[in-house]
Amino acid sequence: MKKVLSVLVAAALVTMATSAMALTIVNTKHDLSVGVSGYSASNTTQVCVFCHTPHNATQTRALWNRNAGAVTSFSLYTSGANIENATWYIGGSKTTLPATSPSMLCLSCHDGSTTMNNISRPPAGIAPNNAVAISSGGANLGSALTNDHPISINYAAFVTGLTGTLVAQTGNNVVAASTKLLPLANGVSLECNTCHNVHDNNYKPFLRDTMDKSALCTACHIK
């Protein structure tokens, strides 16, 4: 019995260690420090500074350290069948992403135009030299988001409007069958970070749950 317990404890510790190791952006595509990726800096080994600063942040949320993106207007998803109602979008428009949308933080890199060194407070007087933008590939979303999953939507309104096709939210989240939480901004809106965890690339690309058997999709969609 003691041997079995020892094996179980060891397995639990390995699982915990693996989970802890996954919660990092070091050496991932979100690591913009020197020599890591094609968008990395040439003169700083700091990692967090490209998005966050401990003092005098440009925005209080997330202690944000990036300046406004080069693109300020985005067009949002609309179905050819027009099953979505514009009033279900935060701000009531399919053609404008609100400036208060948390997704704007993501798009300050992923708009395909803003450079990686567009930060407000460089570290210790160093200006990270990586004045390039994501110009190609799936990470370049651009300003036309009509072919991307809708964001900045009132999830509960979608649930009501599309009765029987979406899972109801629980508290401030949608809860996946795997019990992973998909957070809604202010307990209301579905944003980029509902499906993505920018600090954890365990489920690539920075997803909150596995895509095995479409688990992430069916966390919200009843299929």
C-alpha positions in Angstrom: 0.0 0.0 0.0 2.8 2.4 0.9 4.5 1.7 -2.5 1.2 2.5 -4.3 0.8 5.7 -2.4 4.4 6.7 -3.1 3.9 6.1 -6.8 0.7 8.2 -6.8 2.4 11.0 -4.9 5.3 11.0 -7.3 2.9 11.1 -10.3 1.0 14.0 -8.8 4.3 15.9 -8.2 5.3 15.3 -11.8 1.9 16.6 -13.0 2.1 19.7 -10.9 5.7 20.4 -12.0 4.6 20.0 -15.7 1.7 22.4 -15.2 3.9 24.9 -13.5 6.5 24.7 -16.3 3.8 25.3 -18.9 2.8 28.6 -17.4 5.6 30.6 -19.0 6.2 32.5 -22.2 9.9 32.0 -22.1 11.2 30.6 -25.4 7.7 30.8 -26.9 6.6 33.1 -29.7 5.5 35.6 -27.1 9.0 35.8 -25.9 10.4 38.9 -27.7 13.7 39.0 -25.9 17.0 38.8 -27.8 17.5 35.8 -30.1 14.3 33.9 -29.5 12.1 34.5 -32.5 12.0 36.3 -35.8 10.4 39.2 -34.1 12.7 39.3 -31.1 14.8 42.3 -29.9 18.5 42.6 -30.5 19.5 44.3 -27.3 17.4 43.2 -24.3 17.0 39.9 -22.5 13.8 41.1 -20.7 10.7 39.2 -21.5 7.7 40.8 -19.7 8.6 44.4 -20.7 7.1 44.1 -24.2 3.6 44.0 -22.7 3.9 45.0 -19.0 5.6 47.5 -16.7 5.4 47.7 -12.9 5.1 51.5 -12.9 3.4 54.3 -14.9 1.6 52.0 -17.2 -0.2 53.4 -20.3 -3.3 51.5 -19.1 -4.1 50.4 -15.6 -5.5 47.0 -16.8 -2.7 44.5 -17.1 -0.2 47.3 -16.2 0.1 47.7 -20.0 3.3 48.9 -21.5 2.4 49.1 -25.2 1.4 52.2 -27.0 -1.8 52.3 -29.1 -1.6 50.1 -32.1 -1.2 51.5 -35.6 -4.7 50.3 -36.5 -7.6 51.7 -34.6 -10.6 50.5 -36.6 -11.5 46.9 -37.0 -14.4 45.2 -38.9 -15.9 42.3 -37.0 -17.4 38.9 -38.0 -20.7 38.7 -39.7 -22.4 35.6 -41.0 -23.6 35.3 -44.5 -26.8 34.0 -43.0 -27.0 37.1 -40.8 -27.8 35.0 -37.7 -26.0 37.5 -35.5 -27.7 40.7 -34.3 -25.5 43.8 -34.2 -26.9 44.7 -30.7 -25.2 41.5 -29.4 -21.9 43.1 -29.9 -20.4 45.3 -27.2 -21.0 48.8 -28.5 -23.8 47.6 -30.8 -21.7 47.4 -34.0 -20.2 44.8 -36.2 -17.9 47.4 -37.8 -16.2 48.9 -34.7 -14.2 47.2 -32.0 -14.6 49.3 -28.8 -11.4 51.0 -27.5 -12.2 49.4 -24.1 -12.2 45.9 -25.6 -9.4 43.7 -24.0 -8.8 42.3 -27.4 -7.3 45.6 -28.4 -4.4 44.7 -26.2 -3.8 41.6 -28.3 -4.3 43.5 -31.5 -1.5 46.0 -30.6 0.7 43.2 -31.9 -1.5 41.2 -34.1 -2.9 43.9 -36.3 -0.2 43.3 -38.8 1.0 46.9 -38.7 2.2 47.7 -35.2 5.9 47.0 -34.6 7.1 44.8 -31.7 9.1 47.6 -30.1 6.1 49.9 -29.8 6.4 50.1 -26.0 5.9 53.0 -23.7 8.6 52.5 -21.1 11.7 50.8 -22.4 13.8 48.9 -19.8 16.6 50.9 -18.1 16.8 53.4 -21.0 17.2 50.7 -23.6 15.0 50.9 -26.7 14.5 47.3 -27.8 15.5 47.1 -31.5 12.9 45.1 -33.2 11.0 47.6 -35.3 9.1 45.0 -37.3 5.5 44.0 -37.4 3.9 40.6 -37.9 3.4 40.8 -41.6 2.5 37.2 -42.6 1.1 34.0 -41.2 -1.9 33.2 -39.1 -0.7 35.6 -36.3 -1.3 38.6 -38.7 -5.0 39.2 -38.2 -5.0 42.6 -39.8 -7.9 45.0 -39.4 -10.6 42.9 -41.2 -11.7 40.5 -38.6 -14.8 39.4 -40.6 -13.2 36.0 -41.2 -12.3 35.4 -37.6 -14.3 34.2 -34.6 -16.4 37.1 -33.3 -15.0 39.0 -30.3 -16.3 41.8 -28.1 -19.7 40.1 -28.0 -22.2 39.9 -25.1 -22.0 36.1 -24.6 -25.3 35.8 -22.7 -27.1 37.7 -25.5 -25.7 35.3 -28.0 -26.9 32.4 -25.8 -30.4 33.8 -25.7 -30.4 34.7 -29.4 -29.1 31.4 -30.5 -31.1 29.2 -28.1 -30.0 25.6 -27.9 -26.7 26.1 -29.7 -24.5 27.6 -27.0 -23.6 26.6 -23.5 -24.8 29.0 -20.8 -22.2 30.8 -18.8 -21.5 30.1 -15.1 -20.5 33.1 -13.1 -17.9 35.1 -15.1 -16.9 32.1 -17.2 -17.9 29.5 -19.7 -16.9 26.2 -18.1 -15.5 23.6 -20.5 -16.4 19.9 -20.1 -12.8 19.5 -18.9 -13.6 22.0 -16.1 -11.2 24.5 -17.6 -12.5 28.1 -17.3 -13.0 30.3 -20.3 -13.2 33.8 -18.9 -15.6 36.5 -20.1 -14.3 40.1 -19.7 -16.2 41.7 -16.8 -18.3 38.6 -16.8 -19.9 39.7 -20.0 -17.9 39.8 -23.2 -16.1 37.1 -25.2 -12.7 38.4 -26.1 -9.4 37.0 -27.5 -8.4 35.9 -24.0 -11.6 33.8 -23.6 -10.0 31.1 -25.8 -6.4 32.1 -25.5 -4.0 32.2 -22.5 -1.1 34.4 -23.6 1.1 33.2 -20.8 0.6 29.4 -21.3 1.5 27.6 -24.6 0.8 24.1 -23.3 -2.1 23.9 -25.9 -0.7 25.6 -29.0 -1.2 28.3 -30.0 -1.7 29.6 -26.5 -5.2 28.0 -26.2 -7.0 27.5 -22.9 -8.0 23.9 -23.7 -7.0 21.1 -26.1 -8.4 20.9 -29.6 -8.5 17.1 -29.3 -12.0 16.1 -30.3 -12.6 19.9 -30.7 -12.8 20.3 -26.9 -12.2 24.0 -26.9 -14.9 24.6 -29.5 -17.5 22.4 -27.8 -16.9 24.2 -24.5 -19.2 26.8 -25.9 -20.9 25.3 -28.9 -23.4 22.5 -28.4 -22.7 19.9 -31.1 
